[in-house]
Amino acid sequence: MPWQPELDDLRERERLVLQLGGADKIKLQHDGGRLTVRERIDGLVDGGSFHEIGAIAGRARYDGDNQLIDLTPSNCVMGRAHIDGRPVVVVGDDFTVRGGSADATIKEKPLMAEQMAEQLRLPIVRIIEGSGGGGSVKTIETTGRANLPGGVSQGTTAFHYTTNNMSVVPVVGLGLGSVAGLGAARLAASHYSVMTKSSAMFVAGPPLVKALGQDLTKTELGGWEIQTRAGAVDHATDTEHEAFECARRFLSYLPSSVHEVAERGPRTDDPERREEKLFSVIPRDIRKVYRMRPIVEAVVDQGSFFEVGRMYGRSIITGLARIDGLPVAVLASDPYFYGGAWTAETCEKVIRHVDLAETFHLPVVYLVDCPGFLIGLEAEKAATIRLGVRAMAAINQTTVPWCSIIVRNAFGVAGAVHQPAGRFAVRYAWITARWGSLPLEGGIEAAYRQDIADADDPAAKLTEIEARLNKLRSPMRTAEAYWVEEMIDPRDTRKLLVEFSSLAEKLRKPGPTGFGMRP
């Protein structure tokens, strides 16, 4: 065989790169409870489906006769694979080679992964561990010059794809170790991000932060509780394999790119299913709270609700689900936090989720219980109203089919933003609903201050006014005036949402949206 020497050379190089950064570095990775990059890819994708690109790129050593002695691979492993039978791009950092730092990076590899995802219209999963930035302090000595961030180099192109791909294809980020610098930016620049609870993410790690006088451990600085509550990362898992499962499940609700619409899955749940518990789930006492998540799970296909960003902006629940097999984006108020009132963080969370729905043509279902914006000094300091009108603009700019179910409260400006203004949206109100410009509680004292003050018994006068207004604000009176289209028995909700999914399916339009989604 005339080409056997060349084939043998290729196979030897392929053997060497499988050793990653060496047995000692692999042991350190395993001793730290972490998988290697190749083990991670094997755990994420369908078995045997990974087609690696640039496997033998790295730093080689030769003897005096130019015979290969050793080959240390680049600390980026990337290529195409399948997840649940669908092609995707996977790009992973190899922490066993120089700790995933830029000093061991061949920049063209992660750049090509991003380009490939965008131009082949494939979802991309970034497996991130390390910095992966433009260079470390040591780089100045190894290159003989200082790097200008965003200067004349391919790094600028990489920055473009890191964020621009969010407007084109689903992007998932998995933070599976210490993630810093550009690595942290790549994790944040995703539609869905997961970190393991033993991992940490930060702009700069403890040694640099210590120079500011803050002596913190990795966990104290950027552990999972910090990042999920801040909204920088969507979810945290105990194990890497759980993170892989989250990534697979998230992608299952989305199309491969904005140039498609998500496929309708199997119709495994009874479209006529009525949940009797919905009739009594809302307490008559408005001061009592209830659990919203069981309501969501009762009206969507059983077992299909996938929550995103649970620890952030907690007065709104966001996630993905299926209704009669059709993927939808879900918003639902959570009265356990501020009674469902919108905080500044809630507004940001709404914007992000609505933008995701618009980008990937997902119909929106919103279960509403919003008493308005959070009020008080802290709310004013957080510019809640400005973020609130940004959320209003985001909702008004959507073009996807929209269905709102008013479960209990809808008050004030935040309550008004329960569906897009200026176009048709499907809306139902449960018989438990209540609404107004302001809640009566607290508002009566302001509106009827003089009447109450002049009364012989101010407390009795307040009770009298409240009883009178409660009769007038019955949702049935609003329906009489056709200010709300339809009052419904809560038990009919699923059947009506199934009808909505049927109407919405044919209205989804593939193609880029009018604006690009930002992290």
VOPAVO-155387 format. One record per residue (C-alpha): residue in three letters; x, y, z. Coordinates in steps of 0.02 Angstrom, whole numbers, plus 50000, padded with zeros to 5 digits. Each point is the difference from the previous one (the first is absolute). Example, Ala and Ser with C-alpha at 12.3 -4.5 7.8 and 13.67 -1.06 7.14 Angstrom:
ALA506154977550390SER500695017249967
END
This chain:
MET500005000050000PRO500955015349937TRP499225012450123GLN500164989550157PRO501395010850078GLU498905015549989LEU498514990750070ASP501074993550142ASP500595017850036LEU498205006050008ARG499474985950115GLU501475003350117ARG499545018350013GLU498194995250034ARG500624988350138LEU501065013550078VAL498635013150009LEU498874987850092GLN501235001350144LEU499445018150022GLY501165009250118GLY500754983950069ALA499534986750126ASP500455010950150LYS498865014249940ILE498594987849963LYS500174993050176LEU499895017550073GLN498415002949899HIS499224983850063ASP500605002950179GLY499085016649995GLY498394990849954ARG500025006449821LEU499964990949834THR501235003449860VAL499395009349847ARG499884984149897GLU499034991150137ARG498835014950006ILE499674999649815ASP499684981250008GLY498765002950143LEU499095014049909VAL499754993749822ASP499254984549922GLY501204985350012GLY501244999049857SER499355015849916PHE501435012150036HIS500965005149843GLU501525009550060ILE500795013949900GLY501815005350023ALA500394985550116ILE501885000249971ALA500245018850013GLY501195004250141ARG501815002250046ALA501184986349938ARG501794995750050TYR501244992649875ASP501734992450016GLY501545005049901ASP499404989749852ASN498305008550003GLN499174984350065LEU498485003150109ILE500364997550186ASP498415006650081LEU498435009949963THR499065010550127PRO498295003949929SER499175016949998ASN498915002350154CYS498445001249892VAL499084984649937MET498625003349876GLY498964992349862ARG498274994449948ALA498934987150087HIS498204995050028ILE498905003050152ASP498404990049996GLY500334996849816ARG500185018449953PRO501665007349938VAL500855012550115VAL501705008350021VAL500964996250160VAL501525009850058GLY500904996150163ASP501455006750103ASP501354987750052PHE500525005050175THR501384987050004VAL500995010549875ARG500615016050086GLY498405001250103GLY498965004949849SER500965016449984ALA500325010149843ASP501844995250001ALA499554982849932THR498595005449885ILE499974999249812LYS498725013849980GLU499414994049831LYS499204984450076PRO498685007950113LEU499745013449867MET499644986949868ALA498784991350118GLU499015016150015GLN500085003449812MET499464982249962ALA498505001350116GLU499445016349922GLN500264995449818LEU499404982050009ARG498555005850110LEU500364987850141PRO499795002150188ILE501645001950093VAL500454993450173ARG501515008150083ILE500844989450133ILE500995012850099GLU501384998250128GLY501405012850013SER500255017749939GLY500144997949812GLY500365018549981GLY501225010149899GLY501444995950115SER500654999750177VAL501355010550081LYS501244986649947THR499485002449818ILE500935016549996GLU501634990750025THR499604985449884THR499475011249856GLY501125014950034ARG498575012349995ALA498395004850090ASN498324995149927LEU498795014049956PRO498254993350038GLY498955002149844GLY501505005249897VAL500464994849823SER499884981250017GLN498814985549981GLY499515002650181THR498845013849941THR499114987749885ALA499834987850144PHE499185013650106HIS498765002949858TYR499464981949988THR499944997650189THR498525011850012ASN499315000249822ASN499644981450002MET498665003450130SER498995007849859VAL500244985049884VAL500124983250090PRO499654993050173VAL501535002450111VAL500284989950159GLY501435003350121LEU500614987350127GLY501175006650136LEU500884984750070GLY501435006650104SER500835016750031VAL499375011849864ALA500755017449984GLY500285014349879LEU499444996249823GLY499474982850059ALA498755008450116ALA499415011049856ARG499734984749889LEU498994991850137ALA498925015550027ALA499765002549812SER498814985449985HIS498144996749995TYR500184987350139SER501444997850121VAL500374986750130MET501404998450126THR500404985950118LYS499905004150185SER501854996750020SER500415012849864ALA500255018750008MET499865014349876PHE500715017550012VAL500685014149894ALA501634998550097GLY500494986850126PRO500465001350185PRO501855004849974LEU499535015549901VAL498545004450112LYS501124998450152ALA500975015049934LEU498415010050031GLY500004994650181GLN498684986549979ASP500724983550061LEU498734987449935THR499984981849950LYS499404994949827THR498324995050071GLU499795016150098LEU500425010249846GLY499084990949863GLY499214983950061TRP498354993449936GLU498935008750131ILE500775016849956GLN499814997949812THR498274992349991ARG499285013050118ALA500835013849899GLY499274992949840ALA501714997949918VAL499724981149990ASP498304991749979HIS500204983950096ALA501204989850109THR500134981250011ASP500854987950118THR500874990349861GLU500665002849826HIS498864986549930GLU498505009550069ALA500645015549910PHE500094990149837GLU498214994250023CYS499435018150029ALA500865005349838ARG499194986049902ARG498295003850069PHE500125018849969LEU500484997249818SER498524988149976TYR498785014850007LEU500895010649870PRO500284999549812SER501784997849936SER500045018349947VAL498895015149976HIS499754994149821GLU498874985950063VAL498604997850125ALA500024987350140GLU499274983149959ARG498384994750080GLY500354985150112PRO498904984950030ARG498265003650068THR500114989250154ASP498825009350117ASP498095000949995PRO499515016849924GLU498354999250095ARG500814996750169ARG499185010150140GLU500885002450165GLU498705001350138LYS501275007550120LEU500065015949894PHE498255004750057SER500565002250180VAL501855004149984ILE499795019050019PRO499605005250180ARG498535011750029ASP501055009450126ILE501065011549891ARG501355000450134LYS500344981649978VAL501224993649871TYR499954984149896ARG501234989949897MET500035004749816ARG501134986249934PRO498714986150025ILE498775010749901VAL501245001449856GLU500324981350005ALA498134996650001VAL499605009649842VAL501504995549890ASP500414982449941GLN500404989450151GLY501854999950041SER500445012549864PHE500325015750102PHE501855004750001GLU500395014950111VAL501375012449957GLY500805012150124ARG499064994950157MET501115009250124TYR499955017149917GLY498575012649985ARG498974988050103SER498305008549990ILE499894993449821ILE500224981949947THR500724997349826GLY500234984049903LEU499584989349850ALA498624987249983ARG498944990749874ILE498145001849972ASP499294985749900GLY501794996949943LEU500345018049944PRO501495008750084VAL499525016450084ALA500835012950112VAL499185001850171LEU499895014950116ALA499114998050167SER499885011350151ASP500614993450168PRO499045007850145TYR501234992550125PHE501215014149955TYR499385017950025GLY498234993849966GLY500484998549817ALA500475018449985TRP501305004149868THR501715004950067ALA501415006949893GLU500724982349988THR498294993149952CYS499905012549857GLU501714994849935LYS499504981850010VAL498405003349903ILE500965009349865ARG501244985749978HIS498684986549991VAL498865009649882ASP501495003549887LEU500404981349999ALA498224996249947GLU500045013049862THR501704994549937PHE499494981849981HIS498165002549954LEU499274992350157PRO498205004350046VAL499855007650174VAL498834994650140TYR499925011750150LEU499114995450163VAL499715016950081ASP499945004850183CYS500845017050007PRO499515013450127GLY501115012649912PHE501795005850018LEU500884998250166ILE499925016650090GLY501115008450129LEU501725007950011GLU500984984749944ALA498894998049848GLU500305018249953LYS501884998150024ALA499974985149881ALA499115010349864THR498594987349998ILE498865010949894ARG501325002149863LEU500314981349992GLY498134997650008VAL499695010249844ARG501434990649915ALA499064984150040MET498435008149930ALA500945004449840ALA500694982349985ILE498264992550016ASN499235012849881GLN501354996349870THR499634981549995THR499154992649848VAL499774982250063PRO498274993650048TRP499585004550180CYS498754993450127SER499735007350173ILE499034991950142ILE499595012350140VAL500044988950153ARG499805012950138ASN500735017650003ALA500285012249856PHE500325017550067GLY500895015649940VAL501265001749859ALA500844983450035GLY498304991650000ALA499595008249834VAL501544992149921HIS499244982749998GLN499854999549810PRO500665009949850ALA499125016549969GLY499395004549828ARG499694982549932PHE498874985350034ALA500454988050139VAL498954986250076ARG499475004050178TYR498974991150132ALA499635004650180TRP499654987650137ILE498475003450107THR501275002850141ALA500735015349911ARG500035017750068TRP500695015849922GLY500065018850000SER501125015149982LEU500544997450180PRO499624986550129LEU498645005650120GLU501134995350145GLY500895016150044GLY499195009349855ILE498385003150093GLU500885009650137ALA500775011349868ALA498455002549891TYR498765001950144ARG501145008150127GLN498835014450041ASP498434989250011ILE500884988250121ALA500715014350104ASP498285008650016ALA499114984050055ASP499534997250183ASP500734982549984PRO501415000449871ALA500294981150006ALA498164996449968LYS499985012649858LEU501504991649920THR499144983050012GLU498415007249923ILE500935007749853GLU500994984249971ALA498434989249997ARG499165011849877LEU501485000449882ASN500264981250008LYS498264997449930LEU500345012349860ARG501664992449951SER499294982749967PRO500824993349842MET498264995949935ARG499625018649992THR501565002549897ALA499424986149884GLU498295008649985ALA500885015149926TYR501074988849889TRP501585006650081VAL500524981950016GLU499534987649865GLU499694983950091MET499814993950179ILE500354981550019ASP499924985550121PRO501844996750047ARG499744981649960ASP499745004349816THR501725008049984ARG500924985349922LYS498674997049868LEU500085018449950LEU501904999849995VAL499964984749888GLU498885009849881PHE501235014650010SER501464988549956SER499054994149845LEU499675017949945ALA501775005650040GLU500904985849910LYS499615006249825LEU500415018250043ARG501824997050043LYS501135007849869PRO501814994349980GLY501345013049969PRO501035012950093THR499065011650116GLY499985018849984PHE501335001750135GLY501444989550061MET499894991950171ARG501275006350125PRO500674990650152
END
